[in-house]
């Protein structure tokens, strides 16, 4: 690595170049399955929106026209560059910036909506990240989430937890498949709205990463 590259990498909150390249290819290939959930996740949003862990920007094409601006936070440099390219093609204004979910580089109560899409599984500190999302949302602002989660069956849940303690985060950029997103949202003080658990993909073998949850939560009006 050149001195310049080393300096750039040191500024990044996350640096997983091998995984980033794998994810960029894999996520595009999976889009025929995932696109439907992205549309559902983002439908009805309006005003200013912050998206944490924007990855390579595949959500950008699905933001509705009533969204006035998206501030997309992506800590990994390779994915951030891909997201910047996707932002140019988006139908709504998207500003891609570096930063970590645990320390969002934006003002408090600045956003009408927030999006966490397949990212809470990989943040280092989930309570802190959710605290930051609550901070930057206006009172009554809505958080949309689409995340991996722990399986309902004891056998798969046990396997997920074992993988989370060993190989899975090392192989998949810090991802953990046994986190309880709904429970974490409640613990962070969000008011849960409608949500549903689903398998992705809906058919075929059930993988440790197949168990997902998609829904909404709000920062309380009186917070």
Protein Blocks (a to p, Z undefined) as FASTA:
>chain_A
ZZklmmmmmmpmbdcfklmmmmmmmmmmmmmmmmmmmmmmmgoiacjdddehklnolmmm
mpcfklmbdcdddfblklmmmmmmmmmmpmbdcdddeddfklccbdehkbfbdcdehklm
mmmblmlmmmmmmmmpcghiacddddddddfbfklmmmmmmmmmmmmmmmngoiafkbcf
klmmmmnopacdddddddddfbdcddfklpccdddddddfbZZ
